[in-house]
Amino acid sequence: MFELTQLRCFTTVATELNFRRAAERLNMTQPPLSRQIQLLEHSLGVELFTRTTRSVALTAAGRAFFIEAQNLLERAQQAAASARRFAEGDIGTVNISFVGSAVYEFLPKVIAEARLKQPHVKIELSEMNTYQQHEALRARRIDLGIVRAPLLEPGYATECLVREPFLLAVHSDHRLATAESVSIQDLDAQPFLMYAHSAYPPFNELLTGRLRSARVTPQYVQWLGSSLTILALVNAGMGLALVPRCASSVAFRNVVFREIDLGEGVQSELHLIWHQNNDNPAFSMLLEGIRTAAREGWPATAPLTA
């Protein structure tokens, strides 16, 4: 099989139709150039040039091969350029999974900025709950997860990007919608919409645990899997709910958001999780872009690494 060096020699001679000038262009002497052409002709089993003491001309086979040789060299250059761009993170694919509430504010901003900085990087998005993302990362089906609970295991990196309070979502006709202040005690015996443990374990455990410790017993009417569904039912007057502050960016006509003191440490968090040995250059650049977006939009938090 012929080599790229032989193709370059051939196309240069075919362009110049003069071995001396072709050798000068290639920064070599004529004997090794002639040898490369002979090896190429032997490999192909055809004569590419007719030679006399005064002239060099392409044969019919040489003219046909000249077109293909140029195409092969161009493709080789494109492949080399693509490899360099991939190594630099300019092209490639990054698989990101996320919890549904990340869509409200965080993820759209990150994706918009990533498209500006890395327009040729394909971003594949998939919505999963936190535990599903942990499993997907272990199976290497994703590069990056945006989750509610960190993955504190050897070989994985976890970084907390967002910490924000919970707000109380109430129907506009409810007395708490216009109360001077709202406390956790006001939730006792109230119809309540809560995150299902199967879909949102971190929120379920955090919020139900806090209510129990405060000796507050709401009337749980529904256990649901997303903030959007919860707010839709609050809008319908089915109950109250505690949701992350980011969810307040979703507008419902009859939903009012009230600040409520749930105590120290009761807050919503978004974490990034990834393999420490991820060698996808596009992922590395995107990760830094996400960090930048988080610093600009929310107070910086300290990274946690397992």
Secondary structure, DSSP 8 states (H G I E B T S, - for coil): ---HHHHHHHHHHHHHS-HHHHHHHTTS-HHHHHHHHHHHHHHHTS--EEE-SS-EEE-HHHHHHHHHHHHHHHHHHHHHHHHHHHHTTSEEEEEEEE-GGGGTTHHHHHHHHHHHH-TEEEEEEEE--HHHHHHHHHTTS-SEEEESS---STTEEEEEEEEE-EEEEEETTSGGGS-S--BGGGGTT-EEEEE-TTT-HHHHHHHHHHHHHTT---EEEEEES-HHHHHHHHHTTS-EEEEEGGGGGS--TTEEEEE-B--TT--EEEEEEEETT---HHHHHHHHHHHHHHHHHS----EEE-
